[in-house]
Amino acid sequence: MPVVFRQNGFRFLFYSNEGSPREPPHVHALKDGIEAKFWLQPEVVVASNDGFSAKTLRELTEIIEARRGDILQAWKDFFG
């Protein structure tokens, strides 16, 4: 699972074996055994959440929005 970046104690990553056919571009955020998944297009939205608070989800959404271009480029570089 390629880690795209780390920020504020969170790991932002893709799973290399996820979906067949592959799902649209998205990123997972993990910290302390808790995970959330975010769609990247057409806008950043929470796809699933396994325990983060609403406040943390807002923080994660802001981080992902700020880095969305980098994340999408990493997606293209990894998945082709």
N, C-alpha and C positions, 0 to 999 in steps of 0.2 A: 504494500500500500504506500504509494508515494506521498510523502509529506510535502505540501506546497510551501507552507510557511508556518511559523509559530509566532504567536503574539498573546501577551497578557496571560500566559500559562496555558493557552489553548493550542492544540495542533489542528491544522486545517489540511485535509487530505482527500485523496480519491481512493476507492477500492479498485484494484486492477481487474478483478473478475466479476464486476457487477453488471448484471443484466444481459440478456440475449433475446432480442436485440438490445444494444446499449441504450441506456436511458439518456435523456437530454443532459447537457452540461449541468453539473451540480457539485457541491463540495460538502464534506462532513466536517463538523467541528467536535473535538473531543477534549474532555478534561475530567480528571478524577473518576473515570469509568462512566461518565455521562456523555451522551452523543446526540447531536442534532444534524439534520440534513437540510441543505438549502438549495433550491433551484436558483440558477443564475440568470435565466432569460425567460420572459422579456424583462423581468425585474427580479430583484432578490426577494424570495419569499421562503418561509419555513415550510419544508416538505414533511418533516417528521421531527419529533422531539421526544427524547427518552429521559426527561427529568430536569432540564434547565428551567429556571424561573423566567417569568415574562421579562423582567429587567435584564437578565442575562441574554435572552433571545434578542432583545433590542440592541444590546451591546454587540452581539455577534453579527447582527444584520448590518450595523453601521460599519464594522470592520470589513465585512465581505463587500459591501457596496464600495468602500474606498479602494479595495484591492481587486475588484471584479475583473478589470482588464488583465491584470497579472494572472489571476486564477484561470480565466478563459484561455490565455496563451499557454499556460501550463497544461491545461486540458488538451488543447490541440497538439502540443508537443508530445504528450504522452500517448494519446489515443489515435492521433493522426487525422 
